[in-house]
Amino acid sequence: MQYWLRRWLFTTNHKDVGLLYFFTSLYFGIVGAILALLMRTQLSIPNNALLSAIYYNQAVTMHGLIMVFWFLSPLGIAFANYFVPLQIGASDLAFPRLNAMSYWLFLSGGLLAVISFFVPGGSANAGWTTYQPLATTTFEPGVGPTLVYLGLVLLAASVTLGSVNILVSIAWLRRAGMTLSKLPMFTWFILFTIIAMLFAFPTLIAAFVLASTDRILGTVFFSTTSIQPSILWDNLFWFFGHPEVYIVLLPSFGIIANILPVFTGRPLAAKNAILVATALIVVPLSFGVWMHHMFLTGIPVSLQGAFSIATIAISIPFDVITLSFVESLIRGRVRFVTPMLFALGGVVLFIIGGIMGVFLSSPVLDRVLRGSYFVVSHFHYVMVGAAIFGIFAGIYYWLPRMTGRMYNERLGKIHFVISFVGFNILYFPMSFLFDMPRRVFTYQNIGNWAMLNGLASVGAFVFAGAQIILAANLLHTWFRGPIAPANPWASEDLEWTSSVPHITPAAEMDVSPPPGGWIGQLVGPPLAAYPALAAHSAISGTPSHSLDAAEAHAGHLSTRPIELSVGAMVFLFGAAFYPAMLSYAAMGIGGIIVVYTLIGWARDDLAEKFVVPSEPEGDRWPFSAVPKLKLGMWVFLSSEVVLFGSFLGAYIFIRAASPAWPTGIHDIPLGTLNTLVLVSSGFTMVMGLQAIRAGNQSGLLKWLAGTFVLGAIFMGVKVSEWINLGASGLTLSAAVPGWSLAASAYYVIVGLHGAHVTAGLLMMIYLMKKTSSGAYTRDSHEAIENFGLYWAFVDIVWCFVFPLFYLL
Amino acid sequence: MRNSVVVVVWAYMIAAVLTEVESFYTIANVTVLDSVVSLLAASQAVAIVLFFMHLKDEPGSIRLFALIPIMFLSALFIAMLASLG
């Protein structure tokens, strides 16, 4: 295989993965924009028949989903991938293969979503919020929506892995002297974003797993009418959905906060106040305002009041941030270059959108405005305007670092002016459409509706057209841009000033950028062509993660991330078609690829084929005493707490709402015995750890084997219970009131726990193999300790599942 | 951590599970049963986190991190049930 192809398919390098995220997000952005233009064309005149209702609904649904999940969020992650390691002085992220897998899962999820347009019945059409039961097969039939929802599950899994990786990297890979107080603002805001992602996305996984099992397996979480399924969905979706607003917004604010000091020539005003406000109010409170999206659902007035106050409160830290930005501008000597113009534009658009949001925090006004275009205007000003203008600022700001070349300033400014004008022509008229329902595919000419909609549609084409200028500027920079100085903005941040080899700019290295710029190293063996870089890499003595260091890079490639992601995608593609024949074939192929990859991954590790370069000890406070992998495991498990908590929360909701619930269906003595077996496996696991801490390898092997046997017994009993329960009538299609719902909850939630136990058993086989080869010693047994954490967590989950399902 | 501590924690886990089941058979009042069983389940979780996951030996930053999802989930549970009216 050609080197360039191997590199882009198998890379684990943070810059490469960052670029992959960047260009893939742009691709999805184009798809989302085309859908938006279709919608705006349809709405440009009254009574338009360009799109039928169903096509319009598909366009609006997929526009929202693609833009939020596959364009706006990942663009921030693209920059995080590329620049966080550079800003903290690390040579890569903490877990490079995990990083690559995050990207491929993201792409796989997106492909599933896009493929949905080409299956019979078309794509999802119930709106991007996929409100239930509107999005059940009764009202939204077909395979297409299922593909989209499974794509979202893959995306959420990708985000969780990525969050763990970036968080551990920021905590653990900062170079010496990079204390938290010196952390650049972009990295700080990425940290805040990651924390929000870590705890928000598991709820999205839970929501879409429940929705998907309804569509595929026939569970009845949202199709039953007895438990207010719409309220259940709203809670799960918006508990994720509101933090998502900040997940989209914060990277952009990070970019703006990062570049304001550069272009105003003075330190950011009230920097610490911004950090404190964001850390202590924005992130926690973002999980405490979701019910303002539910004011119209009939929730108690007391709840409406509480969430109204919380919603107003969350505007306070944003006031702090905005005022800080404004003060920085007033006191500084502003350089109006393109990145700064976009940063200013982002702040202005955020202020407009934020002011509109304050109105919506009032339950009374919300009742009037919620279903109107006023809301569309508000959230586009915030989520698109502020977010995307900040991202554009980042693109222009860091383009010289990514390409080694300068962009065309005149084109950049034209891009800004047309974008800003186009954006406001598009969305400002919508704020006057507070009397027009927003979920209609066409409309009568009432009042100014036709004029305002026509204006908005013109703005849409102007705004979209402006992005052609961005594309032209990117291409011009890439191929013909003048060589960029080492630090064109005179920034003091590490990504511009460090002499770490992989971030050494072209000018500093005394080599010209290669044809096509540094970003354009798509073909050929570049290192040999650039002797200075090769020499530098040799001197440094460490595997370079440079885009240019082909030989060193080759040892950093891994086929496993893409293989695993493709396997998962094929499996889920098949699952969407269940029970058609194609379904079994695709699930079989996907399953085989996943198993093959997992075995290969384990073999790679046993043979130490993939070596993550060791990082010199830097500033790791407040996690100095925690090893990297262990920190990763704790972070991962904390997101798992939210995942299982969401499932169990849904179960408790269902139990509380359900008027009838089957009793006496479980074999309590057998369930008790099985619980004691699992609890005991937790004990044997800890004893294994105690053994290896004492240097007793054979003891470890025996305790691990004991744990494995107990875990296997637990799963065996579980399977027999499932068979017996099915035979006794606890089925998804049971006619007795409450039984089908009880069966849905039991099989899905207990099944998910069983999947975790099974994954643990597979990991134990690997650990036992390594133990038998003497890999673990008294001083080196981190994997055992980390697996012990996982296994104990599985125990904890069962401590709640057993009483909830068997006893209460 | 001494092995004896591990054995004691394990013994507590066994006892707690058996007490849960005993409560199921003996406590007729649903509210009391719910409370007793919930407390026992929570105590088992705490015991596992502190002793089997060694959280008691971890630095404060990890302890704090372990608490964050509990805080968010508490909000979700309370508001979710309250939204039923």
Interface residues (C-beta under 8 A of the other chain):
Chain A: I195 F199 T203 Q228 I231 L232 D234 N235 F239 P284 F287 G288 W290 M291 M294 T297 G298 I299 P300 S302 L303 F307 P622 F623 S624 A625 V626 L631 W634 V635 S638 S639 V641 V642 G645 S646 G649 I652 F653 A656 A657 I668 T672 T675 L676 V679 S680 G682 F683 M685 V686 M687 Q690 G788 L789 A792 F793 D795 I796 C799 F800 F802 P803 L807 L808
Chain B: M1 N3 V6 V7 V9 W10 M13 I14 V17 L18 E20 V21 S23 F24 L33 D34 V37 S38 L40 A41 Q44 A45 I48 V49 F51 F52 M53 E58 P59 G60 S61 I62 F65 A66 I68 P69 I70 M71 F72 L73 A75 L76 F77 A79 M80 L81 A82 S83 L84 G85
